[in-house]
Amino acid sequence: MPLTDPESSLPEAPPPGSEGAQSGGGHGGVDEAIQTFRLPFYGRLWLSNLIQFICFHVLFLAMQWLVTSLTELRTAVGFLAFVQGGTIALMSPLAGVIVDRQPKRYLIIVGRLGLAAVAMSIGLLVWAEAIAYWQLLLVSIVGGLLASVLSPATQTFVVDVVGRNRTEHAISLNAIGSSFGTIGGAALAGVLVGAVGIVSTFLSAAVGVVIAALIVMTIPIEGQTKRSEMTSPLMDLKEGYAYVRSRPHLLLALLCCAMALFNGAISPMRVVFARHVLEVGAESFGMMSGAHGIGTMIAALAVTLRPPSRHFGPLIAGTMFLYAVGLLLYSFAFSFEWILAVEGLMGFAGQLWHICALIGFQLAVPAEMRGRVLAMVFTLAQLGFVGGLLVSALADVVGDQLALSIFGAIPTALLGGILVFGWKTLKQM
């Protein structure tokens, strides 16, 4: 399949009849955001994604709380995340091929309905008092399979709906929705678990995801990239890796994304710090995730007002470095207020990395390869679940705070070296 220039191969505008399809460079950030929302179908997509983000965080935090109710082993929390992340990592390369070959709208609908079935299954098992840890492992595998397709499909569908000229603002606005989801989902999870119980929490998440899927059904854009010729999935997979290997700036940027192996330690350790280091309850645990969400919101708003247009490589490396520094600061855990402040910093850095990676990699490659390259990013991001398992096991041996400090110091040093010695290469992205 011949490749075209990235700039010319990305869609130039939404479907015929869309107002405001041509962006122009004279508007301010707020004006551009308003114009993006005025596109016929973006508002629906944004709302649908917002609901999914909220429900995902409710489901994720409820799952973690359920695990800590079944066992006190830190490793159990990390291993559950490891199983799901490992499934996503193994399946993401194939998922990227699927996303580049199939209508993304259909993939999103099916994936969300599947996720709703997963949430409902957990809720019913808890209600029947038949829940066991091995069942959660099985559910994590199914959830990982769904997420491996949902993530690249959802992110690339944004560009299909708005067109190339509004990619930066559309992704930034989508990140604002993600931040609302983090804040609202974290707060809602804490309230639901404490007020109505774990069963109703899972069932509520299932209903919300179904609503998100139904909204996508009303968007008459399939989101299937035109291809000059059809090749086998294996050939598509090889082509994607060959394209990246021949471009050092993409390789180095992906290496920075691989630091998620260490930075992902916060995912299982947040609930551990809440229950065993700070000794706070479910609502305070929700506040910790909520503070993280506030940081992501500030970052998303900043990028919406002034979206980055160049130097995505250094931005990807620099934001990952800042997140690693936050992880190191987190390990001190002087007080609950200290943790809330560091959560905000990490949310800010993590959201900036997320936005820069989504925009930078999609604009740096041809349209017909966006799914495969983003799948590589998501694969590396799942290394965080491997790190989560390792830091959980280490915490059982050396203690929670020392384990987290080790996992913060390593990526801080590595990313610092990449920024110093690989700056010129990263600037080529």
C-alpha positions as CSV (number, residue, x, y, z in Angstrom):
1,M,0.0,0.0,0.0
2,P,1.7,3.2,-1.1
3,L,2.0,5.9,1.5
4,T,1.3,9.6,0.9
5,D,2.5,12.7,2.6
6,P,1.1,13.1,6.1
7,E,0.0,16.6,5.5
8,S,-2.0,15.8,2.3
9,S,-3.4,12.5,3.4
10,L,-5.2,13.6,6.5
11,P,-8.8,14.7,5.8
12,E,-9.0,18.4,4.9
13,A,-12.5,19.0,6.2
14,P,-15.6,17.3,7.6
15,P,-18.3,15.9,5.2
16,P,-19.9,18.3,2.7
17,G,-22.3,20.7,4.3
18,S,-20.4,21.0,7.5
19,E,-20.2,24.6,8.6
20,G,-16.9,26.1,9.8
21,A,-15.0,23.3,8.1
22,Q,-12.2,25.6,7.2
23,S,-10.4,26.8,10.3
24,G,-8.2,29.6,9.4
25,G,-5.5,30.9,11.7
26,G,-6.9,34.3,12.7
27,H,-9.2,33.3,15.6
28,G,-8.3,33.0,19.2
29,G,-8.4,29.8,21.2
30,V,-11.9,30.4,22.5
31,D,-13.3,31.3,19.1
32,E,-11.7,28.2,17.6
33,A,-13.2,26.0,20.3
34,I,-16.7,27.5,19.7
35,Q,-16.3,27.0,15.9
36,T,-15.3,23.4,16.5
37,F,-18.4,22.8,18.7
38,R,-20.6,24.3,15.9
39,L,-19.6,21.4,13.5
40,P,-22.7,19.2,13.0
41,F,-21.6,16.1,14.9
42,Y,-18.7,17.1,17.2
43,G,-21.0,18.1,20.0
44,R,-22.6,14.7,20.1
45,L,-19.3,12.9,20.0
46,W,-17.9,15.1,22.8
47,L,-20.9,14.4,25.0
48,S,-20.7,10.7,24.3
49,N,-17.0,10.6,25.1
50,L,-17.7,12.6,28.3
51,I,-20.2,10.0,29.5
52,Q,-17.8,7.2,28.7
53,F,-15.0,8.9,30.6
54,I,-17.1,9.4,33.7
55,C,-18.4,5.8,33.6
56,F,-14.9,4.4,33.0
57,H,-13.5,6.1,36.1
58,V,-16.5,5.0,38.2
59,L,-15.9,1.4,37.0
60,F,-12.1,1.6,37.5
61,L,-12.2,3.0,41.0
62,A,-15.0,0.7,42.1
63,M,-12.9,-2.2,40.8
64,Q,-9.9,-1.2,42.8
65,W,-12.0,-0.7,45.9
66,L,-13.5,-4.1,45.5
67,V,-10.1,-5.7,45.2
68,T,-8.9,-4.1,48.5
69,S,-12.1,-5.5,50.1
70,L,-11.2,-9.0,49.0
71,T,-7.5,-9.0,50.0
72,E,-4.9,-6.7,51.7
73,L,-2.1,-7.8,49.4
74,R,-0.8,-4.9,47.4
75,T,0.3,-7.3,44.7
76,A,-3.3,-8.3,44.1
77,V,-4.2,-4.7,43.1
78,G,-1.2,-4.5,40.8
79,F,-1.6,-7.9,39.3
80,L,-5.2,-7.2,38.3
81,A,-4.1,-4.0,36.5
82,F,-1.2,-6.0,35.0
83,V,-3.5,-8.6,33.5
84,Q,-5.7,-6.0,31.9
85,G,-2.8,-3.9,30.7
86,G,-1.0,-6.9,29.4
87,T,-4.0,-7.9,27.4
88,I,-4.2,-4.4,25.9
89,A,-0.5,-4.4,25.1
90,L,-0.6,-7.8,23.4
91,M,-3.7,-7.0,21.4
92,S,-3.0,-3.3,20.6
93,P,-0.9,-4.0,17.4
94,L,-3.7,-6.1,15.9
95,A,-6.3,-3.6,17.2
96,G,-4.5,-0.8,15.4
97,V,-4.8,-2.8,12.1
98,I,-8.5,-3.3,12.8
99,V,-9.0,0.4,13.4
100,D,-7.3,1.3,10.1
101,R,-9.4,-1.3,8.2
102,Q,-12.9,-1.1,9.8
103,P,-15.5,1.7,10.4
104,K,-14.5,3.3,13.7
105,R,-18.1,4.2,14.6
106,Y,-19.1,0.5,14.6
107,L,-16.1,-0.4,16.7
108,I,-16.9,2.2,19.3
109,I,-20.5,1.1,19.6
110,V,-19.7,-2.6,19.9
111,G,-16.8,-1.9,22.3
112,R,-18.9,0.3,24.6
113,L,-21.8,-2.2,24.7
114,G,-19.3,-4.9,25.6
115,L,-17.9,-2.7,28.4
116,A,-21.4,-2.2,29.8
117,A,-21.8,-6.0,29.8
118,V,-18.6,-6.3,31.8
119,A,-19.7,-3.8,34.4
120,M,-23.1,-5.4,34.8
121,S,-21.5,-8.9,35.2
122,I,-19.3,-7.7,38.1
123,G,-22.3,-6.0,39.8
124,L,-24.4,-9.1,39.5
125,L,-21.6,-11.3,40.9
126,V,-21.2,-9.0,43.9
127,W,-25.0,-8.9,44.4
128,A,-25.1,-12.8,44.4
129,E,-22.2,-12.8,46.9
130,A,-20.3,-15.0,44.4
131,I,-17.5,-12.7,43.5
132,A,-14.0,-14.0,43.7
133,Y,-10.6,-12.7,42.7
134,W,-10.1,-15.1,39.8
135,Q,-13.4,-13.8,38.3
136,L,-12.0,-10.3,38.4
137,L,-8.9,-11.5,36.5
138,L,-11.1,-13.0,33.8
139,V,-13.2,-9.8,33.6
140,S,-9.9,-7.8,33.3
141,I,-8.9,-9.9,30.2
142,V,-12.2,-9.2,28.5
143,G,-12.0,-5.5,29.5
144,G,-8.5,-5.4,28.1
145,L,-9.6,-6.9,24.7
146,L,-12.4,-4.2,24.5
147,A,-10.1,-1.3,25.5
148,S,-7.4,-2.3,23.0
149,V,-9.8,-1.5,20.2
150,L,-11.8,1.3,21.9
151,S,-8.9,3.6,22.7
152,P,-7.4,4.1,19.2
153,A,-10.9,3.9,17.6
154,T,-12.2,6.7,19.9
155,Q,-9.2,9.0,19.4
156,T,-8.9,8.6,15.7
157,F,-12.7,9.0,15.2
158,V,-12.4,12.6,16.5
159,V,-10.2,13.5,13.5
160,D,-12.6,11.8,11.1
161,V,-15.5,13.8,12.5
162,V,-13.9,17.3,12.5
163,G,-11.3,17.1,9.7
164,R,-7.6,17.9,9.8
165,N,-7.9,21.7,10.1
166,R,-9.4,21.3,13.6
167,T,-7.5,18.4,14.9
168,E,-5.7,20.3,17.6
169,H,-8.8,22.0,19.1
170,A,-11.0,18.9,18.8
171,I,-8.5,16.7,20.6
172,S,-7.9,19.4,23.3
173,L,-11.7,19.8,23.8
174,N,-11.9,16.0,24.0
175,A,-9.3,16.1,26.7
176,I,-11.4,18.6,28.6
177,G,-14.2,16.0,28.5
178,S,-11.7,13.4,29.8
179,S,-10.8,15.8,32.6
180,F,-14.4,16.2,33.5
181,G,-14.7,12.5,33.5
182,T,-11.8,12.1,35.8
183,I,-13.1,14.6,38.3
184,G,-16.7,13.7,38.0
185,G,-16.1,9.9,37.8
186,A,-13.7,10.0,40.8
187,A,-16.1,12.0,42.9
188,L,-19.1,10.0,41.8
189,A,-17.4,6.7,42.5
190,G,-16.5,7.7,46.0
191,V,-20.1,8.9,46.7
192,L,-21.7,5.8,45.1
193,V,-19.6,3.3,46.8
194,G,-20.1,4.9,50.2
195,A,-23.8,5.8,49.8
196,V,-25.5,3.1,47.7
197,G,-22.9,0.3,47.7
198,I,-20.7,-1.4,45.2
199,V,-23.4,-3.2,43.3
200,S,-25.3,-0.1,42.3
201,T,-22.0,1.6,41.4
202,F,-21.2,-1.1,38.8
203,L,-24.8,-1.1,37.4
204,S,-24.8,2.7,37.2
205,A,-21.6,2.6,35.2
206,A,-23.1,0.0,32.8
207,V,-26.2,2.2,32.1
208,G,-24.0,5.2,31.4
209,V,-21.8,3.4,28.9
210,V,-24.9,2.1,27.0
211,I,-26.1,5.7,26.8
212,A,-22.7,6.8,25.4
213,A,-23.0,4.0,22.7
214,L,-26.5,5.1,21.7
215,I,-25.4,8.7,21.2
216,V,-22.6,7.5,18.8
217,M,-25.3,5.7,16.8
218,T,-26.8,9.0,15.9
219,I,-23.5,10.2,14.2
220,P,-23.8,9.4,10.4
221,I,-20.0,9.2,9.9
222,E,-18.5,5.8,9.6
223,G,-14.9,6.9,10.1
224,Q,-13.3,4.5,7.7
225,T,-10.1,5.6,6.0
226,K,-10.0,5.2,2.2
227,R,-7.2,2.9,1.1
228,S,-5.6,2.7,-2.3
229,E,-5.5,-1.1,-2.0
230,M,-6.4,-3.8,0.5
231,T,-3.6,-5.9,1.9
232,S,-3.4,-8.6,4.6
233,P,-3.5,-7.7,8.3
234,L,0.0,-9.1,8.7
235,M,1.3,-6.9,5.8
236,D,-0.4,-3.9,7.4
237,L,1.3,-4.7,10.7
238,K,4.7,-5.0,9.2
239,E,4.3,-1.8,7.2
240,G,3.4,0.2,10.3
241,Y,6.5,-1.0,12.2
242,A,8.8,-0.4,9.1
243,Y,7.5,3.2,8.8
244,V,8.3,4.0,12.4
245,R,11.7,2.2,12.4
246,S,12.8,4.4,9.5
247,R,12.1,7.6,11.4
248,P,14.4,8.2,14.4
249,H,12.3,11.0,15.8
250,L,9.2,8.8,16.0
251,L,11.3,6.0,17.7
252,L,12.7,8.3,20.3
253,A,9.3,9.8,21.1
254,L,7.9,6.3,21.5
255,L,10.8,5.5,23.8
256,C,9.7,8.3,26.0
257,C,6.2,6.9,26.0
258,A,7.7,3.6,27.2
259,M,8.6,5.3,30.5
260,A,5.0,4.5,31.4
261,L,6.6,1.3,32.7
262,F,7.6,3.4,35.8
263,N,5.1,6.2,35.7
264,G,2.2,3.8,35.8
265,A,3.1,2.9,39.4
266,I,0.6,5.5,40.7
267,S,-2.4,3.5,39.5
268,P,-2.3,0.7,42.0
269,M,-0.4,2.7,44.7
270,R,-3.0,5.5,44.9
271,V,-5.6,3.2,46.6
272,V,-2.7,1.7,48.8
273,F,-1.7,5.1,49.9
274,A,-5.3,6.0,50.7
275,R,-6.0,3.0,52.8
276,H,-2.7,2.2,54.4
277,V,-0.4,5.2,54.3
278,L,-2.8,8.1,54.8
279,E,-5.6,5.9,56.3
280,V,-8.5,7.8,54.7
281,G,-11.9,6.5,53.5
282,A,-13.5,6.0,50.1
283,E,-14.6,9.6,49.7
284,S,-11.1,10.9,50.4
285,F,-9.8,8.3,47.9
286,G,-12.2,9.8,45.4
287,M,-10.8,13.3,46.3
288,M,-7.3,12.1,45.4
289,S,-8.4,11.1,42.0
290,G,-10.5,14.2,41.7
291,A,-7.4,16.4,42.4
292,H,-5.6,14.6,39.6
293,G,-8.6,15.4,37.4
294,I,-8.4,19.1,38.3
295,G,-4.8,19.1,37.1
296,T,-5.9,17.4,33.8
297,M,-8.6,20.0,33.4
298,I,-6.2,23.0,33.8
299,A,-3.9,21.4,31.2
300,A,-6.7,20.8,28.8
301,L,-8.0,24.3,29.1
302,A,-4.5,25.7,28.6
303,V,-4.0,23.7,25.4
304,T,-7.4,24.6,24.1
305,L,-6.6,28.3,24.4
306,R,-3.2,27.8,22.9
307,P,-2.8,24.4,21.2
308,P,0.8,23.3,20.4
309,S,1.7,23.5,16.7
310,R,5.3,22.4,16.7
311,H,8.0,20.6,18.7
312,F,5.7,17.7,19.7
313,G,8.7,15.4,20.4
314,P,10.3,17.6,23.1
315,L,6.8,18.2,24.6
316,I,6.1,14.5,24.8
317,A,9.5,13.9,26.5
318,G,9.2,16.9,28.8
319,T,5.7,16.2,30.1
320,M,6.6,12.5,30.8
321,F,9.6,13.9,32.8
322,L,7.4,16.2,34.8
323,Y,5.1,13.3,35.6
324,A,8.0,11.2,36.8
325,V,9.1,14.1,39.1
326,G,5.6,14.2,40.5
327,L,5.7,10.4,41.2
328,L,8.9,11.0,43.2
329,L,7.3,13.8,45.2
330,Y,4.2,11.6,45.8
331,S,6.3,9.1,47.7
332,F,7.0,11.6,50.5
333,A,3.3,11.7,51.5
334,F,3.8,14.4,54.2
335,S,0.1,14.9,54.5
336,F,-3.2,14.4,52.7
337,E,-3.0,18.0,51.4
338,W,0.5,17.3,50.0
339,I,-0.8,14.4,48.1
340,L,-3.7,16.4,46.7
341,A,-1.2,19.0,45.4
342,V,1.0,16.4,43.9
343,E,-2.0,14.7,42.3
344,G,-2.8,18.0,40.7
345,L,0.7,18.3,39.3
346,M,0.7,14.8,37.9
347,G,-2.7,15.3,36.4
348,F,-1.4,18.5,34.6
349,A,1.7,16.7,33.3
350,G,-0.1,13.6,32.3
351,Q,-2.8,15.4,30.4
352,L,-0.3,17.5,28.5
353,W,1.6,14.3,27.5
354,H,-1.7,12.7,26.4
355,I,-2.8,15.7,24.2
356,C,0.7,16.2,22.7
357,A,1.0,12.4,21.9
358,L,-2.4,12.2,20.3
359,I,-1.9,15.3,18.2
360,G,1.7,14.9,17.4
361,F,1.7,11.2,16.3
362,Q,-1.5,11.7,14.2
363,L,-0.2,14.7,12.4
364,A,3.3,13.1,11.9
365,V,2.0,10.0,10.0
366,P,-0.3,9.3,7.0
367,A,-4.0,9.1,7.6
368,E,-4.2,5.5,6.7
369,M,-1.6,4.7,9.4
370,R,-3.0,6.7,12.3
371,G,-4.7,3.6,14.0
372,R,-1.5,1.5,13.9
373,V,0.8,4.3,15.2
374,L,-1.6,5.3,18.0
375,A,-1.9,1.6,18.8
376,M,1.9,1.6,19.4
377,V,1.5,4.5,21.8
378,F,-1.3,2.7,23.7
379,T,0.8,-0.5,23.8
380,L,3.6,1.4,25.4
381,A,1.3,3.1,27.8
382,Q,0.1,-0.3,29.0
383,L,3.6,-0.9,30.3
384,G,2.4,1.1,33.2
385,F,0.4,-1.9,34.3
386,V,3.6,-4.0,34.3
387,G,5.2,-1.3,36.5
388,G,2.1,-1.4,38.7
389,L,2.6,-5.1,39.4
390,L,6.3,-4.6,40.0
391,V,5.8,-1.6,42.4
392,S,3.0,-3.5,44.2
393,A,5.3,-6.5,44.8
394,L,8.2,-4.2,45.8
395,A,5.9,-2.4,48.3
396,D,5.1,-5.7,50.0
397,V,8.9,-6.1,50.5
398,V,10.3,-2.7,51.2
399,G,7.3,-0.6,52.1
400,D,4.9,1.6,50.2
401,Q,6.8,4.9,50.2
402,L,10.2,3.6,49.4
403,A,8.9,1.5,46.5
404,L,7.2,4.5,45.0
405,S,10.3,6.7,45.4
406,I,12.3,4.1,43.5
407,F,9.8,4.1,40.6
408,G,9.9,7.8,40.5
409,A,13.6,8.3,40.5
410,I,14.4,5.9,37.6
411,P,12.2,7.6,34.9
412,T,13.3,11.0,36.2
413,A,16.9,10.1,35.4
414,L,16.2,8.4,32.1
415,L,14.0,11.1,30.7
416,G,16.3,13.8,31.9
417,G,19.1,12.1,29.8
418,I,16.8,11.8,26.7
419,L,16.0,15.5,26.9
420,V,19.6,16.5,27.2
421,F,21.1,14.2,24.5
422,G,18.1,13.6,22.2
423,W,16.7,17.1,22.0
424,K,17.6,17.8,18.3
425,T,16.2,14.4,17.2
426,L,12.9,15.0,19.1
427,K,12.5,18.5,17.5
428,Q,12.2,16.8,14.1
429,M,8.8,15.4,15.1
